[in-house]
Amino acid sequence: MTGVDLTSAEAGLLTWLEQGFHGDMAYMASHGLKRARPAELVPGTLSVITARMDYLPQTTPEGWTNLELERLQHPGEGIVSIYARGRDYHKVLRSRLQKLSDRIATAIGPFGHRVFTDSAPVLEAELAARSGQGWRGKHTLLLNREAGSLFFLGEIYVDVALPASAPVQGHCGTCTACIDVCPTRAIVAPHRLDARRCISYLTIEHGGPIPEDLRPLLGNRIYGCDDCQLVCPWNKFAQRSALPDFDPREGLSGQQLVQLFDWTEAEFLQRTEGSPIRRIGHERWLRNIAVALGNALRAGVDVRAALLRRAEHPSALVREHVAWALEQTCTL
């Protein structure tokens, strides 16, 4: 639970926007300071209830962080971020938050509220930190001593004045593992992320060509990037989800790039139904995989035939990235 006074966060938000670190995410700027002013976003809001929902699949084996990092050494395999291998979290968390709201209404009577989960101009991590859910790590994600960082955040804005929870102290100390491991150096300083360099941004939010100087750094990551979380010592405490919703779908974990690149648009839509991946569309899916295939060529994996099958693709965006990929030569 936290109040609605986030004025101390406004300066940092404005500086981040002024530096252009939000890249193509125009929606980050279009709402102005409403992100830091819950009572302006939802008039009448007096308190914010925050919640977290773990997403590490329940079938995840011990030593999972090392297993995930080893995927980077298999250039022919496509890596999808752990959170995106199952069902779209927006639907799952929003539904559970609404059920929680209904239970609260049963206990205290009707009240004004609105549920959010990564779907509106809300400073989610800031609200969660202020409510005691954890502290902001140097990678800007929220960290919890009992759960690491592999969880989703959600909020219920309410028109009831509730007692605020106490924030917790940070426990990153001198550790810089997340900063040091970032392939593109997107964490430009502790607690400062330049989204324009972040692989998650480049493969999900960014709609145009991926900058050529960053393409080799993407490796075989085709949707998101977990590196900064995989090396974080606190994720040895990451909790496995009790929900089967986040179990990996067939074809989204351990799949070869060549097979993923051959998906037709109809196959893409069918295989990603109810998945967060669908939001990027087939065109960007092919763009991302073309880059990964180019990096596979650099690593000595013969994937030219797959690339050539898309060389005349109707999309100029896809054709450009395929052409770039075909120009790559083995550097081993």
Secondary structure, DSSP 8 states (H G I E B T S, - for coil): -B-S--HHHHHHHHHHHHTTTTTT-THHHHTGGGGG-HHHHSTT--EEEEEEEE-B-TT--TTHHHHHHHGGG-TTB-EE-GGGSSS-HHHHHHHHHHHHHHHHHHHH----EEEESSSSS--HHHHHHHTTS-EE-TTSSEEBTTTBT-EEEEEEEESS------------TT--HHHHH-TT--EEETTEE-GGG-HHIIIII--S---TTTGGGGTTEEE---HHHHT-GGGGG--B-S-GGGS--TTSSS-BHHHHHT--HHHHHHHTTTSGGGGGHHHHHHHHHHHHHHHHHHTT---HHHHHTTTT-S-HHHHHHHHHHHT-----
